[in-house]
Amino acid sequence: MSNGIIPEKYLDLFNKRAFANLATLMPDGRPQVTPVWCDFDGKCVLINSARGRQKDRNMRRDSRVSLSIMDPDNPYRYLEVRGAVVEITEAHAREHIDKMAKKYLGKDKYPFAQAGEVRVLYKIQPQHTTSMD
């Protein structure tokens, strides 16, 4: 199910082991790009990270983001999503990262957790997309 902004024909990218490159803005306005796992709940793109990382600090300060998702089966097919972080929450973030570990690694639990790490879930409301087949 699409939110109307993301074309239906690109929703399959969220079910594949397709990495997204997430662009956030540094305090001085320079872009910072990080490869991330991504998900889609029908309305928002979901990104999961740990509290205190650069992208976490950037998205808390400036909600504007962009991400591009490349089809792992055809690198010339991609979706770019520009939007804004509309929710940042720790609720259910641990369960979500385990879901992503299953999708991307085939593991039931996220294996890279660090002692004291707090997982955070970011909900990105798409505002514009571009794509290529």
Buried (B, 14 or more C-beta within 10 A) or exposed (E): EBBEBBEEEBBEBBEBEBBBBBBBBEEEEEEEEBEBBBBBEEBBBBBBBBBEEEBBBBBBEBBBBBBBBBBEEEEEBBBBBBBBBEEBEEEEBBEBBBBBBEBBBEEEEBEEBEEEBEBBBBBBBBEEBEBEE
